[in-house]
Each structure stands twice: as structure tokens, then as C-alpha cells.
């Protein structure tokens, strides 16, 4: 997953999560909020068609679903160890 996120096209001429964070939110990927990270995830796998700035209703619903899943992960200590590299 990490390899994919580091090379995936995240918009026209935007490759990798770092470039996407810089382009869409003017910050490093490590500084993204959960909300911002969920927006980037929501436009995958077709960021050429789907957009963060003017999202289609399906992308808004996908974003909300991703945020719910992220919040569910916080309740699982074993998953959080993996996410936090502990």
C-alpha cells in the first residue's frame, strides 16, 4: 500500500501522496488531517475524473465512509500499533 501511495497518480501530473498533499492542501503528507487524507483517498482510483475541490456526490459519500472507517480503527489498539509503527 505504501508503495502504491508513493507512486499513484493523484491528479493530472500529480504522482504520490506527498505531491497530492502539497497540491491540494499546501502541506506535507505527514501533516494532513484525517479529513484531508480522506479526501485524497476518496478520489482514488480515478483522480483525473474525480476532484477534491468540486467533488461529485459519490465522492462526498465515499469521503464520509472513509472517515467513518478511520474512526473505527482508533478503537482497535492492535491496528493502531501497526498504523503508528509501534
Secondary structure, DSSP 8 states (H G I E B T S, - for coil): -HHHHHHSEEETTEESHHHHHHHHHSS-GGG--HHHHHHHHHHTT-TTTS-STT--HHHHHHHHHHHHHHHHHTT-HHHHHHHTT-
